[in-house]
Amino acid sequence: MEISREAILSKTHYGLNICAYVLRQYYQGETVLSLSGRVCNPTKNPFNEDKPTLMVQVVDNVASHTDEEDAIHDGNVFDFASLHFKLEGQALLDKINEELYLRIGKERGFYNQVESQPTVVVQEIKKPTPPVFSYFQKPVTNIKPTRQVSLIEVYRLIKGNDFATCTSTLRNMSEIKEARKYKAFNFDYVTFSGTFSKRNDANLQKHSGLLTIDFDHIQDIATLKASLLNDHYFETELLFISPSGDGLKWVIPIDLTQAKHQDYFKAVANYVSHTYQIEIDQSGKDISRACFLPHDKDIFINPKYI
């Protein structure tokens, strides 16, 4: 299936998200686009010695750019992306679809619904509200939550250095029992699937719409990570390496109007077994399943949140 420019624009707010993605590759941790209506404030241009000469605005429903010093030719978002990816035509469109995980042309869910492309575009970049769930301070025997946190807060905690020391210590332990005990007493944790008054399924306050799948003892983490991010049926919300360093935590959205949490878990477990030939831990079916928070500088979060 050939990907059209229109399909990409409809999923990237006129293409503004593509501009932001390209700029973030050069200016990580910075605010790369500041939007006011359909015009962005001047920002750094990586193709003009990082000078703040780049202007981005929406013209005829397409993000377009100019440079105040004419360092690059005026053009639209696809011309700008071409400068970074060094591709053109269909190859460029395929690359944008892949890099931004737009999932155009892929089926979603177990109900064989082909993802439709919205025909109405929005006038401003509006990030969706990230899911919220309970946060618990170490040790794991503590079952009273400290607070509620959002998906993006946890993303920043894992990506930052808060858990770097305990993660490094755990991964240097060779004795399995010692490592298991250390993890239980030295890592904060969350319940991705919801908020709780205390950690057990009976005390669920509100489901977050998230399901966590644990992959343990994986030989090739990089390959599995890439496969999960490009999965045909499930959109990845969060994906990071487990505290032990030899597994992955895959957080995906589920629709509780279609099936119960436990039914979803069983279906996903069967799907993973069939598709990736990997058996996952069945204890993950519990809504109150604890997930320890490690350090992972390469953690993935769905771009729609950032």
N, C-alpha and C positions, 0 to 999 in steps of 0.2 A: 504494500500500500504506500503510495506517495503521500508525503506530508505537505499540506498547503501552508502558505504564509498566513492565510486567514485563520486556520486552525490554531497556529502558534500564537498569533496576536490575541485571539479570544481567550487564551489561557495565561497570558502574561501581561494583562493590563496595558494594551496597546503596544506591548514590547518594552515597557519601562522596566519590567523585571529582568529582561535580557540585558539591558544596559547596566542595571545594578549588579547582575551576576558577573559580567565582564569586569566592571570596575572593582568588585570585591577581590578578584584574582590578583589585583595589584595593590589594593589598599585594605588589607584585612584588618578588621577591628575598627574601621572608621565608618562614619556615615557618608556613604558615597553619593546618594541622591536625596535632596531635600525638596519635596514636592509641594507646590502651591498651585492648586487648580490643575491646569494642564502644563504648567511650566515649572522646570526645576531650577533651583539656584545654581549659579556657576560652580563647577566642581573641577577637580584635578583631571587633567587629560594625560593618560599614560603614554599617549602617542605624541605628546608635546612636552617632554621633559618634566612631567608631573606639574605643569603650571595650571593654575585654576582658571583655565580659559574655555572649558567645555560647557556648552549650553545644550540642554536637552529639553524638548517640548513636544507636545502631541499636536501633530498637524494632520488633518483629515483622517483621524483615528489611527495614526501610526506614529510611534515615537521617532523623532528626527533629531539630528544633531548639527551643530555648527561649532567652529572653533574661532574665538575672537581674534586669533593671530593667523587664521587660515593655515594652521599646521597640517590639517587634514581636510579633505574635500567634504563639503556638506553632503549629507545623505540621511538615509533612514536607519532604523535599528539593525537591519540585516547587513547594511554596509559597515556599520560599526562592529557588529559581531564578526564579520569577515576579516577585519583588521586583527582581531585576536586569534581566531581559530585558523586563519589562513586557508579558508575553504570558501567555495561558492556554490550556487545552485542547490540541487537536491542534497548534496553532501553536507552543505552548511545547515540546511533545515533538519536533516537527520541528526546532526551533531548537537544542535540546540535542544531537540526533543530528548536526546539521551542525557546530556549534561544537566539539564534543568529538571529531569525526571517528570516531564510533562505527561508521559504515558499516552500520547496521542496514538490512536489505532489499536490500543490494547484493551482486552476485555477485563471487566472487574467483577469480583465476587463469584459466588457459586451459582448465581442465577443467570449466567451467560448474558448479562446486559452489556452491550457494547457502550463504552463511554461516549456520551454525546458531547458535542461541542456547543457551548453557550453562544447564542446569537446576539445577545445584548452585552455591550461592554460597559464597564464602570468608568466614572470620571476621575476617580482618585484611587491610589493604591490603598486598599483596606485589608490589613492582615486579619485572618480568621482568629477567633479567640482560642488560644491553646487549651487543651483539656487540663483539668485540675484533679489532684489526688492527694493522698496523705503522705506526710514525711515523718519518719521516725528516727530519733537519735539512737546511736549505739548504746548498749549491745542489742542483739536481736531478741533477747528476752524481754526487752521493753516493748510492750504492746500498746502503749498509749501514744498517739501521734503528737508531735510537737506543733505542727502547723499544716496548712494546705499549701501545695506548691503547684506551679504550672509546668507543662512540658518544656517550655523554653527556659525556665529557671533551672530545671534539672540538667538540661543540655549545657547551660553555662557552667554549672557546678562540675560536671564531669569533664568538660573541655578545659576548665581552669585547673589550678594546682591544689585545690582543697583536699583532694584525695590521692595526690601523687605519692606521698611518703608511705601511707599504709598499703597502697597498691604495689609499690616497689618492694616493700618488705615481704608481703605475701608471696609474690612471684619468685622470691629468692629462697623460699622455704622448700625443702625437699621431702620432709616428713608429712604425709597426707593428713594424719590426725592433728598434728600441730598446726598445719595450715588451716584446716577446717575450724579449729577452735579460735585461731587468731582472727579469721574472717568474721566469725559470729560476734566477737567482742570488740572489733575495731572499725567496723564499717557502718555508717548510717545507711538507711534503706528507705524505699518507698513502696507503696502499693499502687502500681500503675493503673489498675482497673477501677479504682474508686477512692472515695473518702470514707473513713471509718471513725466511730467513736472509740473503738479499740479494735485491735487486729484479729478479727475472725469474721467469717462470712455472715454470721448472724447479725453483726453490728455494722453492716454496710449502710452508709447514709445516702450515697448517690454514686451510681456507676459512671465512670468517665468515658465509656465507649471505646476503651483500649483493651487489647489483649497482648500479653507478653509471652513470647516463645523462646525457650532456652535451648541453645545448641551447645552441647558439651563435648569436650575432647575432639575438636575439629583439627584435621591435619592441615588443611589449606584454608585459612581464614579469609584471605584476600579474595579468593575465587568465590567462596560462598557468599561473602558480603556483596560482591558485584552481582551475583545471581539474584539475591534477595531484593536488591535495589531495582532490578529490572524484571521482577516477577510479574507475570501476566495478570494475576488475580488480586494481589494485595498491594495496597499503597503503603509504603513504609513511613511511619511517623518518626521513629527514632531507632537507631541501630548503633550498637557500641560493643566493644570487646569486654568480656566478663572480667571480674576481679582476678581470676586465676590466670588469665592471659591465653587460655586455649579454647575459648568458647565465645559465642555471640549472644547478645540479648536483642531480640527483634520485636519491636513494639508496633502493632498494626491496629487500624480502626476496625470495629465491628458494629453491625447494625442490630441492636437488640429488638427491633420491631420485627426482624426476620427470624431470629432464633435466640435461644437462651445462651448465656455465657459458656456453660459447660458443653452445650451442643456445638457451639462454634469451635471450642478448643478441640473437641474430638474430630471435627471435620478438618480443621487445619492440620492436626497431627497426622491424619490419614493422607492429606494432600502432600505434606512435607515428605512423608515416608515414600509415597509414590513418585513424587517429582524429583526429590533430591537424595533419595535412598538413605535418609537419616531418621533414626528413631528419637523422638524427643521425650523429655522427662514428663511422665503423666501427672506428677504432682502439681504441675503448672496449671491444672484446671481450676484450682481454688481461686476465687475472686480476690481473696485477701493474701494471695501469694506475695511474699517479700522479695524484693529485688535490691541487692546490695549495690551501692554506688561507687564505682571505681574511677580511676583517671584514664581518660582516653582522648588525647588531643585531636584524633581524627574521627571523633563521633559524628554521625550523620543525623541531621534533623531535616524534616520535610521543608523545602525552601519556602513554602507558602507562609511559614511562621516568621521568616526573617527577611 
